[in-house]
């Protein structure tokens, strides 16, 4: 499972005390994630910007699965791009 899923890989790393980039959360549901993103739940108010959104599945790498979120204003102004 860890071979094809970056979420599982990062969960394994953190459970086994490997250093990783800060992970703000894991979502399995697209609607829940976008709701959390647009209401400010996904990214804490004290988060550093820019922050990055990354899909977990390894094959998503070729699908531009990493997106830089420049600021909360940028997220608010680019909802069409992000959905």
Secondary structure in CASP SS format (residue, H / E / C, confidence):
PFRMAT SS
TARGET T0000
AUTHOR 0000-0000-0000
METHOD secondary structure of the structure
MODEL  1
X C 1.00
X C 1.00
X C 1.00
X C 1.00
X E 1.00
X H 1.00
X H 1.00
X H 1.00
X H 1.00
X H 1.00
X H 1.00
X H 1.00
X H 1.00
X H 1.00
X H 1.00
X C 1.00
X C 1.00
X C 1.00
X C 1.00
X C 1.00
X C 1.00
X C 1.00
X C 1.00
X C 1.00
X C 1.00
X C 1.00
X C 1.00
X C 1.00
X C 1.00
X H 1.00
X H 1.00
X H 1.00
X H 1.00
X H 1.00
X H 1.00
X H 1.00
X H 1.00
X H 1.00
X H 1.00
X C 1.00
X C 1.00
X C 1.00
X C 1.00
X C 1.00
X C 1.00
X C 1.00
X C 1.00
X C 1.00
X C 1.00
X C 1.00
X E 1.00
X E 1.00
X E 1.00
X E 1.00
X C 1.00
X C 1.00
X E 1.00
X H 1.00
X H 1.00
X H 1.00
X H 1.00
X H 1.00
X H 1.00
X C 1.00
X C 1.00
X E 1.00
X E 1.00
X E 1.00
X E 1.00
X C 1.00
X C 1.00
X H 1.00
X H 1.00
X H 1.00
X H 1.00
X H 1.00
X H 1.00
X C 1.00
X H 1.00
X H 1.00
X H 1.00
X H 1.00
X C 1.00
END
